[in-house]
């Protein structure tokens, strides 16, 4: 998917802090591959971010 041009990922996670902390290695891995990943706890905010890129 990255080779096909995937550049942005809005990831919606549970509101618990521990769940977000577990995502750090994943975020760093995709960032190194050129995918810009933002983590949200609200679906609408995630969609808004993607629409405004």
mmCIF entry with sequence, helices, sheets and N, C-alpha, C, O atoms, coordinates in Angstrom:
data_MODEL
# 
_entry.id   MODEL 
# 
_entity.id                         1 
_entity.type                       polymer 
_entity.pdbx_number_of_molecules   1 
# 
_entity_poly.entity_id                      1 
_entity_poly.type                           'polypeptide(L)' 
_entity_poly.nstd_linkage                   no 
_entity_poly.nstd_monomer                   no 
_entity_poly.pdbx_seq_one_letter_code       
;(UNK)(UNK)(UNK)(UNK)(UNK)(UNK)(UNK)(UNK)(UNK)(UNK)(UNK)(UNK)(UNK)(UNK)(UNK)(UNK)
(UNK)(UNK)(UNK)(UNK)(UNK)(UNK)(UNK)(UNK)(UNK)(UNK)(UNK)(UNK)(UNK)(UNK)(UNK)(UNK)
(UNK)(UNK)(UNK)(UNK)(UNK)(UNK)(UNK)(UNK)(UNK)(UNK)(UNK)(UNK)(UNK)(UNK)(UNK)(UNK)
(UNK)(UNK)(UNK)(UNK)(UNK)
;
_entity_poly.pdbx_seq_one_letter_code_can   XXXXXXXXXXXXXXXXXXXXXXXXXXXXXXXXXXXXXXXXXXXXXXXXXXXXX 
_entity_poly.pdbx_strand_id                 A 
# 
loop_
_entity_poly_seq.entity_id 
_entity_poly_seq.num 
_entity_poly_seq.mon_id 
_entity_poly_seq.hetero 
1 1  UNK n 
1 2  UNK n 
1 3  UNK n 
1 4  UNK n 
1 5  UNK n 
1 6  UNK n 
1 7  UNK n 
1 8  UNK n 
1 9  UNK n 
1 10 UNK n 
1 11 UNK n 
1 12 UNK n 
1 13 UNK n 
1 14 UNK n 
1 15 UNK n 
1 16 UNK n 
1 17 UNK n 
1 18 UNK n 
1 19 UNK n 
1 20 UNK n 
1 21 UNK n 
1 22 UNK n 
1 23 UNK n 
1 24 UNK n 
1 25 UNK n 
1 26 UNK n 
1 27 UNK n 
1 28 UNK n 
1 29 UNK n 
1 30 UNK n 
1 31 UNK n 
1 32 UNK n 
1 33 UNK n 
1 34 UNK n 
1 35 UNK n 
1 36 UNK n 
1 37 UNK n 
1 38 UNK n 
1 39 UNK n 
1 40 UNK n 
1 41 UNK n 
1 42 UNK n 
1 43 UNK n 
1 44 UNK n 
1 45 UNK n 
1 46 UNK n 
1 47 UNK n 
1 48 UNK n 
1 49 UNK n 
1 50 UNK n 
1 51 UNK n 
1 52 UNK n 
1 53 UNK n 
# 
_struct_asym.id          A 
_struct_asym.entity_id   1 
# 
loop_
_struct_conf.conf_type_id 
_struct_conf.id 
_struct_conf.pdbx_PDB_helix_id 
_struct_conf.beg_label_comp_id 
_struct_conf.beg_label_asym_id 
_struct_conf.beg_label_seq_id 
_struct_conf.pdbx_beg_PDB_ins_code 
_struct_conf.end_label_comp_id 
_struct_conf.end_label_asym_id 
_struct_conf.end_label_seq_id 
_struct_conf.pdbx_end_PDB_ins_code 
_struct_conf.beg_auth_comp_id 
_struct_conf.beg_auth_asym_id 
_struct_conf.beg_auth_seq_id 
_struct_conf.end_auth_comp_id 
_struct_conf.end_auth_asym_id 
_struct_conf.end_auth_seq_id 
_struct_conf.pdbx_PDB_helix_class 
_struct_conf.details 
_struct_conf.pdbx_PDB_helix_length 
HELX_P HELX_P1 AA1 UNK A 17 ? UNK A 21 ? UNK A 17 UNK A 21 1 ? 5 
HELX_P HELX_P2 AA2 UNK A 24 ? UNK A 32 ? UNK A 24 UNK A 32 1 ? 9 
HELX_P HELX_P3 AA3 UNK A 43 ? UNK A 51 ? UNK A 43 UNK A 51 1 ? 9 
# 
_struct_conf_type.id          HELX_P 
_struct_conf_type.criteria    ? 
_struct_conf_type.reference   ? 
# 
_struct_sheet.id               AA1 
_struct_sheet.type             ? 
_struct_sheet.number_strands   2 
_struct_sheet.details          ? 
# 
_struct_sheet_order.sheet_id     AA1 
_struct_sheet_order.range_id_1   1 
_struct_sheet_order.range_id_2   2 
_struct_sheet_order.offset       ? 
_struct_sheet_order.sense        parallel 
# 
loop_
_struct_sheet_range.sheet_id 
_struct_sheet_range.id 
_struct_sheet_range.beg_label_comp_id 
_struct_sheet_range.beg_label_asym_id 
_struct_sheet_range.beg_label_seq_id 
_struct_sheet_range.pdbx_beg_PDB_ins_code 
_struct_sheet_range.end_label_comp_id 
_struct_sheet_range.end_label_asym_id 
_struct_sheet_range.end_label_seq_id 
_struct_sheet_range.pdbx_end_PDB_ins_code 
_struct_sheet_range.beg_auth_comp_id 
_struct_sheet_range.beg_auth_asym_id 
_struct_sheet_range.beg_auth_seq_id 
_struct_sheet_range.end_auth_comp_id 
_struct_sheet_range.end_auth_asym_id 
_struct_sheet_range.end_auth_seq_id 
AA1 1 UNK A 8  ? UNK A 12 ? UNK A 8  UNK A 12 
AA1 2 UNK A 36 ? UNK A 40 ? UNK A 36 UNK A 40 
# 
loop_
_atom_site.group_PDB 
_atom_site.id 
_atom_site.type_symbol 
_atom_site.label_atom_id 
_atom_site.label_alt_id 
_atom_site.label_comp_id 
_atom_site.label_asym_id 
_atom_site.label_entity_id 
_atom_site.label_seq_id 
_atom_site.pdbx_PDB_ins_code 
_atom_site.Cartn_x 
_atom_site.Cartn_y 
_atom_site.Cartn_z 
_atom_site.occupancy 
_atom_site.B_iso_or_equiv 
_atom_site.pdbx_formal_charge 
_atom_site.auth_seq_id 
_atom_site.auth_comp_id 
_atom_site.auth_asym_id 
_atom_site.auth_atom_id 
_atom_site.pdbx_PDB_model_num 
ATOM 1   N N  . UNK A 1 1  ? 0.822   -1.184 0.000  1.00 0.00 ? 1  UNK A N  1 
ATOM 2   C CA . UNK A 1 1  ? 0.000   0.000  0.000  1.00 0.00 ? 1  UNK A CA 1 
ATOM 3   C C  . UNK A 1 1  ? 0.869   1.251  0.000  1.00 0.00 ? 1  UNK A C  1 
ATOM 4   O O  . UNK A 1 1  ? 0.528   2.242  -0.647 1.00 0.00 ? 1  UNK A O  1 
ATOM 5   N N  . UNK A 1 2  ? 1.968   1.216  0.706  1.00 0.00 ? 2  UNK A N  1 
ATOM 6   C CA . UNK A 1 2  ? 2.858   2.375  0.737  1.00 0.00 ? 2  UNK A CA 1 
ATOM 7   C C  . UNK A 1 2  ? 3.413   2.633  -0.664 1.00 0.00 ? 2  UNK A C  1 
ATOM 8   O O  . UNK A 1 2  ? 3.479   3.782  -1.101 1.00 0.00 ? 2  UNK A O  1 
ATOM 9   N N  . UNK A 1 3  ? 3.807   1.584  -1.364 1.00 0.00 ? 3  UNK A N  1 
ATOM 10  C CA . UNK A 1 3  ? 4.313   1.743  -2.729 1.00 0.00 ? 3  UNK A CA 1 
ATOM 11  C C  . UNK A 1 3  ? 3.243   2.285  -3.661 1.00 0.00 ? 3  UNK A C  1 
ATOM 12  O O  . UNK A 1 3  ? 3.563   2.916  -4.668 1.00 0.00 ? 3  UNK A O  1 
ATOM 13  N N  . UNK A 1 4  ? 1.983   2.048  -3.341 1.00 0.00 ? 4  UNK A N  1 
ATOM 14  C CA . UNK A 1 4  ? 0.879   2.543  -4.169 1.00 0.00 ? 4  UNK A CA 1 
ATOM 15  C C  . UNK A 1 4  ? 0.546   4.003  -3.867 1.00 0.00 ? 4  UNK A C  1 
ATOM 16  O O  . UNK A 1 4  ? -0.282  4.600  -4.555 1.00 0.00 ? 4  UNK A O  1 
ATOM 17  N N  . UNK A 1 5  ? 1.189   4.591  -2.835 1.00 0.00 ? 5  UNK A N  1 
ATOM 18  C CA . UNK A 1 5  ? 0.985   6.009  -2.571 1.00 0.00 ? 5  UNK A CA 1 
ATOM 19  C C  . UNK A 1 5  ? 0.302   6.354  -1.264 1.00 0.00 ? 5  UNK A C  1 
ATOM 20  O O  . UNK A 1 5  ? -0.064  7.510  -1.050 1.00 0.00 ? 5  UNK A O  1 
ATOM 21  N N  . UNK A 1 6  ? 0.120   5.383  -0.386 1.00 0.00 ? 6  UNK A N  1 
ATOM 22  C CA . UNK A 1 6  ? -0.515  5.651  0.913  1.00 0.00 ? 6  UNK A CA 1 
ATOM 23  C C  . UNK A 1 6  ? 0.362   6.600  1.705  1.00 0.00 ? 6  UNK A C  1 
ATOM 24  O O  . UNK A 1 6  ? 1.536   6.313  1.938  1.00 0.00 ? 6  UNK A O  1 
ATOM 25  N N  . UNK A 1 7  ? -0.206  7.747  2.130  1.00 0.00 ? 7  UNK A N  1 
ATOM 26  C CA . UNK A 1 7  ? 0.590   8.768  2.820  1.00 0.00 ? 7  UNK A CA 1 
ATOM 27  C C  . UNK A 1 7  ? 0.050   9.149  4.198  1.00 0.00 ? 7  UNK A C  1 
ATOM 28  O O  . UNK A 1 7  ? 0.817   9.592  5.053  1.00 0.00 ? 7  UNK A O  1 
ATOM 29  N N  . UNK A 1 8  ? -1.242  8.988  4.428  1.00 0.00 ? 8  UNK A N  1 
ATOM 30  C CA . UNK A 1 8  ? -1.851  9.465  5.666  1.00 0.00 ? 8  UNK A CA 1 
ATOM 31  C C  . UNK A 1 8  ? -2.761  8.402  6.261  1.00 0.00 ? 8  UNK A C  1 
ATOM 32  O O  . UNK A 1 8  ? -3.468  7.687  5.551  1.00 0.00 ? 8  UNK A O  1 
ATOM 33  N N  . UNK A 1 9  ? -2.721  8.319  7.599  1.00 0.00 ? 9  UNK A N  1 
ATOM 34  C CA . UNK A 1 9  ? -3.544  7.348  8.308  1.00 0.00 ? 9  UNK A CA 1 
ATOM 35  C C  . UNK A 1 9  ? -4.077  8.022  9.562  1.00 0.00 ? 9  UNK A C  1 
ATOM 36  O O  . UNK A 1 9  ? -3.305  8.459  10.414 1.00 0.00 ? 9  UNK A O  1 
ATOM 37  N N  . UNK A 1 10 ? -5.382  8.104  9.672  1.00 0.00 ? 10 UNK A N  1 
ATOM 38  C CA . UNK A 1 10 ? -6.037  8.606  10.882 1.00 0.00 ? 10 UNK A CA 1 
ATOM 39  C C  . UNK A 1 10 ? -6.456  7.372  11.685 1.00 0.00 ? 10 UNK A C  1 
ATOM 40  O O  . UNK A 1 10 ? -7.367  6.645  11.290 1.00 0.00 ? 10 UNK A O  1 
ATOM 41  N N  . UNK A 1 11 ? -5.799  7.151  12.785 1.00 0.00 ? 11 UNK A N  1 
ATOM 42  C CA . UNK A 1 11 ? -6.014  5.964  13.601 1.00 0.00 ? 11 UNK A CA 1 
ATOM 43  C C  . UNK A 1 11 ? -6.864  6.340  14.811 1.00 0.00 ? 11 UNK A C  1 
ATOM 44  O O  . UNK A 1 11 ? -6.487  7.210  15.595 1.00 0.00 ? 11 UNK A O  1 
ATOM 45  N N  . UNK A 1 12 ? -8.008  5.685  14.958 1.00 0.00 ? 12 UNK A N  1 
ATOM 46  C CA . UNK A 1 12 ? -8.907  5.950  16.092 1.00 0.00 ? 12 UNK A CA 1 
ATOM 47  C C  . UNK A 1 12 ? -8.684  4.858  17.131 1.00 0.00 ? 12 UNK A C  1 
ATOM 48  O O  . UNK A 1 12 ? -8.821  3.669  16.845 1.00 0.00 ? 12 UNK A O  1 
ATOM 49  N N  . UNK A 1 13 ? -8.336  5.292  18.351 1.00 0.00 ? 13 UNK A N  1 
ATOM 50  C CA . UNK A 1 13 ? -8.004  4.361  19.432 1.00 0.00 ? 13 UNK A CA 1 
ATOM 51  C C  . UNK A 1 13 ? -8.898  4.618  20.640 1.00 0.00 ? 13 UNK A C  1 
ATOM 52  O O  . UNK A 1 13 ? -9.554  5.657  20.718 1.00 0.00 ? 13 UNK A O  1 
ATOM 53  N N  . UNK A 1 14 ? -8.926  3.677  21.579 1.00 0.00 ? 14 UNK A N  1 
ATOM 54  C CA . UNK A 1 14 ? -9.678  3.896  22.823 1.00 0.00 ? 14 UNK A CA 1 
ATOM 55  C C  . UNK A 1 14 ? -9.134  5.099  23.580 1.00 0.00 ? 14 UNK A C  1 
ATOM 56  O O  . UNK A 1 14 ? -7.997  5.521  23.364 1.00 0.00 ? 14 UNK A O  1 
ATOM 57  N N  . UNK A 1 15 ? -9.931  5.630  24.440 1.00 0.00 ? 15 UNK A N  1 
ATOM 58  C CA . UNK A 1 15 ? -9.581  6.835  25.189 1.00 0.00 ? 15 UNK A CA 1 
ATOM 59  C C  . UNK A 1 15 ? -8.536  6.587  26.274 1.00 0.00 ? 15 UNK A C  1 
ATOM 60  O O  . UNK A 1 15 ? -7.940  7.540  26.776 1.00 0.00 ? 15 UNK A O  1 
ATOM 61  N N  . UNK A 1 16 ? -8.302  5.331  26.644 1.00 0.00 ? 16 UNK A N  1 
ATOM 62  C CA . UNK A 1 16 ? -7.338  5.036  27.698 1.00 0.00 ? 16 UNK A CA 1 
ATOM 63  C C  . UNK A 1 16 ? -5.921  5.404  27.260 1.00 0.00 ? 16 UNK A C  1 
ATOM 64  O O  . UNK A 1 16 ? -5.517  5.102  26.137 1.00 0.00 ? 16 UNK A O  1 
ATOM 65  N N  . UNK A 1 17 ? -5.184  6.042  28.129 1.00 0.00 ? 17 UNK A N  1 
ATOM 66  C CA . UNK A 1 17 ? -3.822  6.479  27.822 1.00 0.00 ? 17 UNK A CA 1 
ATOM 67  C C  . UNK A 1 17 ? -2.942  5.282  27.482 1.00 0.00 ? 17 UNK A C  1 
ATOM 68  O O  . UNK A 1 17 ? -2.125  5.363  26.564 1.00 0.00 ? 17 UNK A O  1 
ATOM 69  N N  . UNK A 1 18 ? -3.089  4.192  28.192 1.00 0.00 ? 18 UNK A N  1 
ATOM 70  C CA . UNK A 1 18 ? -2.237  3.024  27.946 1.00 0.00 ? 18 UNK A CA 1 
ATOM 71  C C  . UNK A 1 18 ? -2.414  2.502  26.525 1.00 0.00 ? 18 UNK A C  1 
ATOM 72  O O  . UNK A 1 18 ? -1.451  2.034  25.918 1.00 0.00 ? 18 UNK A O  1 
ATOM 73  N N  . UNK A 1 19 ? -3.623  2.573  25.989 1.00 0.00 ? 19 UNK A N  1 
ATOM 74  C CA . UNK A 1 19 ? -3.861  2.102  24.620 1.00 0.00 ? 19 UNK A CA 1 
ATOM 75  C C  . UNK A 1 19 ? -3.117  2.973  23.619 1.00 0.00 ? 19 UNK A C  1 
ATOM 76  O O  . UNK A 1 19 ? -2.597  2.469  22.624 1.00 0.00 ? 19 UNK A O  1 
ATOM 77  N N  . UNK A 1 20 ? -3.063  4.258  23.873 1.00 0.00 ? 20 UNK A N  1 
ATOM 78  C CA . UNK A 1 20 ? -2.344  5.158  22.971 1.00 0.00 ? 20 UNK A CA 1 
ATOM 79  C C  . UNK A 1 20 ? -0.834  4.955  23.080 1.00 0.00 ? 20 UNK A C  1 
ATOM 80  O O  . UNK A 1 20 ? -0.124  5.016  22.077 1.00 0.00 ? 20 UNK A O  1 
ATOM 81  N N  . UNK A 1 21 ? -0.350  4.715  24.279 1.00 0.00 ? 21 UNK A N  1 
ATOM 82  C CA . UNK A 1 21 ? 1.086   4.503  24.464 1.00 0.00 ? 21 UNK A CA 1 
ATOM 83  C C  . UNK A 1 21 ? 1.560   3.246  23.741 1.00 0.00 ? 21 UNK A C  1 
ATOM 84  O O  . UNK A 1 21 ? 2.695   3.191  23.269 1.00 0.00 ? 21 UNK A O  1 
ATOM 85  N N  . UNK A 1 22 ? 0.710   2.254  23.655 1.00 0.00 ? 22 UNK A N  1 
ATOM 86  C CA . UNK A 1 22 ? 1.067   1.020  22.960 1.00 0.00 ? 22 UNK A CA 1 
ATOM 87  C C  . UNK A 1 22 ? 1.233   1.247  21.458 1.00 0.00 ? 22 UNK A C  1 
ATOM 88  O O  . UNK A 1 22 ? 1.839   0.418  20.779 1.00 0.00 ? 22 UNK A O  1 
ATOM 89  N N  . UNK A 1 23 ? 0.716   2.336  20.934 1.00 0.00 ? 23 UNK A N  1 
ATOM 90  C CA . UNK A 1 23 ? 0.763   2.614  19.514 1.00 0.00 ? 23 UNK A CA 1 
ATOM 91  C C  . UNK A 1 23 ? 2.067   3.280  19.070 1.00 0.00 ? 23 UNK A C  1 
ATOM 92  O O  . UNK A 1 23 ? 2.323   3.370  17.869 1.00 0.00 ? 23 UNK A O  1 
ATOM 93  N N  . UNK A 1 24 ? 2.889   3.745  19.995 1.00 0.00 ? 24 UNK A N  1 
ATOM 94  C CA . UNK A 1 24 ? 4.094   4.504  19.646 1.00 0.00 ? 24 UNK A CA 1 
ATOM 95  C C  . UNK A 1 24 ? 5.022   3.745  18.692 1.00 0.00 ? 24 UNK A C  1 
ATOM 96  O O  . UNK A 1 24 ? 5.455   4.330  17.700 1.00 0.00 ? 24 UNK A O  1 
ATOM 97  N N  . UNK A 1 25 ? 5.346   2.479  18.941 1.00 0.00 ? 25 UNK A N  1 
ATOM 98  C CA . UNK A 1 25 ? 6.215   1.766  17.985 1.00 0.00 ? 25 UNK A CA 1 
ATOM 99  C C  . UNK A 1 25 ? 5.594   1.676  16.583 1.00 0.00 ? 25 UNK A C  1 
ATOM 100 O O  . UNK A 1 25 ? 6.304   1.797  15.585 1.00 0.00 ? 25 UNK A O  1 
ATOM 101 N N  . UNK A 1 26 ? 4.301   1.469  16.506 1.00 0.00 ? 26 UNK A N  1 
ATOM 102 C CA . UNK A 1 26 ? 3.616   1.401  15.216 1.00 0.00 ? 26 UNK A CA 1 
ATOM 103 C C  . UNK A 1 26 ? 3.706   2.743  14.489 1.00 0.00 ? 26 UNK A C  1 
ATOM 104 O O  . UNK A 1 26 ? 4.007   2.791  13.297 1.00 0.00 ? 26 UNK A O  1 
ATOM 105 N N  . UNK A 1 27 ? 3.443   3.824  15.211 1.00 0.00 ? 27 UNK A N  1 
ATOM 106 C CA . UNK A 1 27 ? 3.500   5.161  14.627 1.00 0.00 ? 27 UNK A CA 1 
ATOM 107 C C  . UNK A 1 27 ? 4.903   5.449  14.094 1.00 0.00 ? 27 UNK A C  1 
ATOM 108 O O  . UNK A 1 27 ? 5.060   5.931  12.972 1.00 0.00 ? 27 UNK A O  1 
ATOM 109 N N  . UNK A 1 28 ? 5.910   5.156  14.893 1.00 0.00 ? 28 UNK A N  1 
ATOM 110 C CA . UNK A 1 28 ? 7.286   5.411  14.474 1.00 0.00 ? 28 UNK A CA 1 
ATOM 111 C C  . UNK A 1 28 ? 7.662   4.581  13.249 1.00 0.00 ? 28 UNK A C  1 
ATOM 112 O O  . UNK A 1 28 ? 8.349   5.070  12.353 1.00 0.00 ? 28 UNK A O  1 
ATOM 113 N N  . UNK A 1 29 ? 7.220   3.347  13.209 1.00 0.00 ? 29 UNK A N  1 
ATOM 114 C CA . UNK A 1 29 ? 7.521   2.468  12.089 1.00 0.00 ? 29 UNK A CA 1 
ATOM 115 C C  . UNK A 1 29 ? 6.938   3.005  10.784 1.00 0.00 ? 29 UNK A C  1 
ATOM 116 O O  . UNK A 1 29 ? 7.625   3.034  9.764  1.00 0.00 ? 29 UNK A O  1 
ATOM 117 N N  . UNK A 1 30 ? 5.686   3.425  10.812 1.00 0.00 ? 30 UNK A N  1 
ATOM 118 C CA . UNK A 1 30 ? 5.067   3.955  9.602  1.00 0.00 ? 30 UNK A CA 1 
ATOM 119 C C  . UNK A 1 30 ? 5.621   5.323  9.233  1.00 0.00 ? 30 UNK A C  1 
ATOM 120 O O  . UNK A 1 30 ? 5.732   5.640  8.049  1.00 0.00 ? 30 UNK A O  1 
ATOM 121 N N  . UNK A 1 31 ? 5.969   6.132  10.212 1.00 0.00 ? 31 UNK A N  1 
ATOM 122 C CA . UNK A 1 31 ? 6.572   7.439  9.939  1.00 0.00 ? 31 UNK A CA 1 
ATOM 123 C C  . UNK A 1 31 ? 7.879   7.270  9.169  1.00 0.00 ? 31 UNK A C  1 
ATOM 124 O O  . UNK A 1 31 ? 8.153   8.021  8.232  1.00 0.00 ? 31 UNK A O  1 
ATOM 125 N N  . UNK A 1 32 ? 8.677   6.294  9.561  1.00 0.00 ? 32 UNK A N  1 
ATOM 126 C CA . UNK A 1 32 ? 9.942   6.018  8.873  1.00 0.00 ? 32 UNK A CA 1 
ATOM 127 C C  . UNK A 1 32 ? 9.724   5.583  7.431  1.00 0.00 ? 32 UNK A C  1 
ATOM 128 O O  . UNK A 1 32 ? 10.619  5.720  6.597  1.00 0.00 ? 32 UNK A O  1 
ATOM 129 N N  . UNK A 1 33 ? 8.543   5.059  7.135  1.00 0.00 ? 33 UNK A N  1 
ATOM 130 C CA . UNK A 1 33 ? 8.213   4.623  5.775  1.00 0.00 ? 33 UNK A CA 1 
ATOM 131 C C  . UNK A 1 33 ? 7.502   5.708  4.974  1.00 0.00 ? 33 UNK A C  1 
ATOM 132 O O  . UNK A 1 33 ? 7.141   5.490  3.818  1.00 0.00 ? 33 UNK A O  1 
ATOM 133 N N  . UNK A 1 34 ? 7.300   6.879  5.584  1.00 0.00 ? 34 UNK A N  1 
ATOM 134 C CA . UNK A 1 34 ? 6.690   7.996  4.860  1.00 0.00 ? 34 UNK A CA 1 
ATOM 135 C C  . UNK A 1 34 ? 5.201   8.181  5.075  1.00 0.00 ? 34 UNK A C  1 
ATOM 136 O O  . UNK A 1 34 ? 4.593   9.051  4.453  1.00 0.00 ? 34 UNK A O  1 
ATOM 137 N N  . UNK A 1 35 ? 4.598   7.373  5.950  1.00 0.00 ? 35 UNK A N  1 
ATOM 138 C CA . UNK A 1 35 ? 3.168   7.513  6.229  1.00 0.00 ? 35 UNK A CA 1 
ATOM 139 C C  . UNK A 1 35 ? 3.014   8.417  7.449  1.00 0.00 ? 35 UNK A C  1 
ATOM 140 O O  . UNK A 1 35 ? 3.617   8.170  8.494  1.00 0.00 ? 35 UNK A O  1 
ATOM 141 N N  . UNK A 1 36 ? 2.207   9.458  7.309  1.00 0.00 ? 36 UNK A N  1 
ATOM 142 C CA . UNK A 1 36 ? 1.951   10.366 8.424  1.00 0.00 ? 36 UNK A CA 1 
ATOM 143 C C  . UNK A 1 36 ? 0.695   9.895  9.138  1.00 0.00 ? 36 UNK A C  1 
ATOM 144 O O  . UNK A 1 36 ? -0.398  9.887  8.572  1.00 0.00 ? 36 UNK A O  1 
ATOM 145 N N  . UNK A 1 37 ? 0.873   9.506  10.385 1.00 0.00 ? 37 UNK A N  1 
ATOM 146 C CA . UNK A 1 37 ? -0.188  8.890  11.169 1.00 0.00 ? 37 UNK A CA 1 
ATOM 147 C C  . UNK A 1 37 ? -0.551  9.793  12.329 1.00 0.00 ? 37 UNK A C  1 
ATOM 148 O O  . UNK A 1 37 ? 0.321   10.222 13.086 1.00 0.00 ? 37 UNK A O  1 
ATOM 149 N N  . UNK A 1 38 ? -1.824  10.080 12.471 1.00 0.00 ? 38 UNK A N  1 
ATOM 150 C CA . UNK A 1 38 ? -2.328  10.850 13.607 1.00 0.00 ? 38 UNK A CA 1 
ATOM 151 C C  . UNK A 1 38 ? -3.278  9.957  14.392 1.00 0.00 ? 38 UNK A C  1 
ATOM 152 O O  . UNK A 1 38 ? -4.070  9.213  13.813 1.00 0.00 ? 38 UNK A O  1 
ATOM 153 N N  . UNK A 1 39 ? -3.193  10.040 15.706 1.00 0.00 ? 39 UNK A N  1 
ATOM 154 C CA . UNK A 1 39 ? -4.017  9.212  16.583 1.00 0.00 ? 39 UNK A CA 1 
ATOM 155 C C  . UNK A 1 39 ? -5.135  10.067 17.161 1.00 0.00 ? 39 UNK A C  1 
ATOM 156 O O  . UNK A 1 39 ? -4.900  11.163 17.670 1.00 0.00 ? 39 UNK A O  1 
ATOM 157 N N  . UNK A 1 40 ? -6.342  9.552  17.074 1.00 0.00 ? 40 UNK A N  1 
ATOM 158 C CA . UNK A 1 40 ? -7.532  10.243 17.572 1.00 0.00 ? 40 UNK A CA 1 
ATOM 159 C C  . UNK A 1 40 ? -8.337  9.301  18.459 1.00 0.00 ? 40 UNK A C  1 
ATOM 160 O O  . UNK A 1 40 ? -8.213  8.080  18.367 1.00 0.00 ? 40 UNK A O  1 
ATOM 161 N N  . UNK A 1 41 ? -9.160  9.886  19.313 1.00 0.00 ? 41 UNK A N  1 
ATOM 162 C CA . UNK A 1 41 ? -10.121 9.104  20.079 1.00 0.00 ? 41 UNK A CA 1 
ATOM 163 C C  . UNK A 1 41 ? -11.546 9.361  19.587 1.00 0.00 ? 41 UNK A C  1 
ATOM 164 O O  . UNK A 1 41 ? -12.498 8.762  20.086 1.00 0.00 ? 41 UNK A O  1 
ATOM 165 N N  . UNK A 1 42 ? -11.683 10.244 18.618 1.00 0.00 ? 42 UNK A N  1 
ATOM 166 C CA . UNK A 1 42 ? -12.992 10.610 18.080 1.00 0.00 ? 42 UNK A CA 1 
ATOM 167 C C  . UNK A 1 42 ? -12.984 10.436 16.557 1.00 0.00 ? 42 UNK A C  1 
ATOM 168 O O  . UNK A 1 42 ? -12.138 11.004 15.867 1.00 0.00 ? 42 UNK A O  1 
ATOM 169 N N  . UNK A 1 43 ? -13.918 9.657  16.047 1.00 0.00 ? 43 UNK A N  1 
ATOM 170 C CA . UNK A 1 43 ? -13.968 9.363  14.614 1.00 0.00 ? 43 UNK A CA 1 
ATOM 171 C C  . UNK A 1 43 ? -14.149 10.628 13.782 1.00 0.00 ? 43 UNK A C  1 
ATOM 172 O O  . UNK A 1 43 ? -13.486 10.787 12.757 1.00 0.00 ? 43 UNK A O  1 
ATOM 173 N N  . UNK A 1 44 ? -15.018 11.515 14.195 1.00 0.00 ? 44 UNK A N  1 
ATOM 174 C CA . UNK A 1 44 ? -15.270 12.724 13.409 1.00 0.00 ? 44 UNK A CA 1 
ATOM 175 C C  . UNK A 1 44 ? -14.027 13.600 13.303 1.00 0.00 ? 44 UNK A C  1 
ATOM 176 O O  . UNK A 1 44 ? -13.750 14.162 12.243 1.00 0.00 ? 44 UNK A O  1 
ATOM 177 N N  . UNK A 1 45 ? -13.286 13.716 14.384 1.00 0.00 ? 45 UNK A N  1 
ATOM 178 C CA . UNK A 1 45 ? -12.047 14.515 14.336 1.00 0.00 ? 45 UNK A CA 1 
ATOM 179 C C  . UNK A 1 45 ? -11.037 13.872 13.386 1.00 0.00 ? 45 UNK A C  1 
ATOM 180 O O  . UNK A 1 45 ? -10.315 14.572 12.676 1.00 0.00 ? 45 UNK A O  1 
ATOM 181 N N  . UNK A 1 46 ? -10.989 12.553 13.375 1.00 0.00 ? 46 UNK A N  1 
ATOM 182 C CA . UNK A 1 46 ? -10.088 11.852 12.459 1.00 0.00 ? 46 UNK A CA 1 
ATOM 183 C C  . UNK A 1 46 ? -10.485 12.117 11.009 1.00 0.00 ? 46 UNK A C  1 
ATOM 184 O O  . UNK A 1 46 ? -9.630  12.402 10.170 1.00 0.00 ? 46 UNK A O  1 
ATOM 185 N N  . UNK A 1 47 ? -11.766 12.024 10.720 1.00 0.00 ? 47 UNK A N  1 
ATOM 186 C CA . UNK A 1 47 ? -12.240 12.296 9.365  1.00 0.00 ? 47 UNK A CA 1 
ATOM 187 C C  . UNK A 1 47 ? -11.968 13.741 8.958  1.00 0.00 ? 47 UNK A C  1 
ATOM 188 O O  . UNK A 1 47 ? -11.565 14.006 7.825  1.00 0.00 ? 47 UNK A O  1 
ATOM 189 N N  . UNK A 1 48 ? -12.189 14.668 9.877  1.00 0.00 ? 48 UNK A N  1 
ATOM 190 C CA . UNK A 1 48 ? -11.925 16.081 9.586  1.00 0.00 ? 48 UNK A CA 1 
ATOM 191 C C  . UNK A 1 48 ? -10.460 16.297 9.248  1.00 0.00 ? 48 UNK A C  1 
ATOM 192 O O  . UNK A 1 48 ? -10.142 17.041 8.319  1.00 0.00 ? 48 UNK A O  1 
ATOM 193 N N  . UNK A 1 49 ? -9.566  15.659 9.988  1.00 0.00 ? 49 UNK A N  1 
ATOM 194 C CA . UNK A 1 49 ? -8.135  15.793 9.720  1.00 0.00 ? 49 UNK A CA 1 
ATOM 195 C C  . UNK A 1 49 ? -7.799  15.301 8.309  1.00 0.00 ? 49 UNK A C  1 
ATOM 196 O O  . UNK A 1 49 ? -7.067  15.958 7.568  1.00 0.00 ? 49 UNK A O  1 
ATOM 197 N N  . UNK A 1 50 ? -8.341  14.146 7.954  1.00 0.00 ? 50 UNK A N  1 
ATOM 198 C CA . UNK A 1 50 ? -8.075  13.605 6.624  1.00 0.00 ? 50 UNK A CA 1 
ATOM 199 C C  . UNK A 1 50 ? -8.630  14.509 5.521  1.00 0.00 ? 50 UNK A C  1 
ATOM 200 O O  . UNK A 1 50 ? -7.978  14.711 4.496  1.00 0.00 ? 50 UNK A O  1 
ATOM 201 N N  . UNK A 1 51 ? -9.819  15.046 5.727  1.00 0.00 ? 51 UNK A N  1 
ATOM 202 C CA . UNK A 1 51 ? -10.432 15.906 4.726  1.00 0.00 ? 51 UNK A CA 1 
ATOM 203 C C  . UNK A 1 51 ? -9.665  17.206 4.525  1.00 0.00 ? 51 UNK A C  1 
ATOM 204 O O  . UNK A 1 51 ? -9.702  17.780 3.437  1.00 0.00 ? 51 UNK A O  1 
ATOM 205 N N  . UNK A 1 52 ? -8.977  17.674 5.547  1.00 0.00 ? 52 UNK A N  1 
ATOM 206 C CA . UNK A 1 52 ? -8.279  18.962 5.485  1.00 0.00 ? 52 UNK A CA 1 
ATOM 207 C C  . UNK A 1 52 ? -6.813  18.847 5.081  1.00 0.00 ? 52 UNK A C  1 
ATOM 208 O O  . UNK A 1 52 ? -6.080  19.832 5.162  1.00 0.00 ? 52 UNK A O  1 
ATOM 209 N N  . UNK A 1 53 ? -6.380  17.701 4.662  1.00 0.00 ? 53 UNK A N  1 
ATOM 210 C CA . UNK A 1 53 ? -4.972  17.548 4.244  1.00 0.00 ? 53 UNK A CA 1 
ATOM 211 C C  . UNK A 1 53 ? -4.733  18.216 2.918  1.00 0.00 ? 53 UNK A C  1 
ATOM 212 O O  . UNK A 1 53 ? -3.612  18.192 2.408  1.00 0.00 ? 53 UNK A O  1 
# 
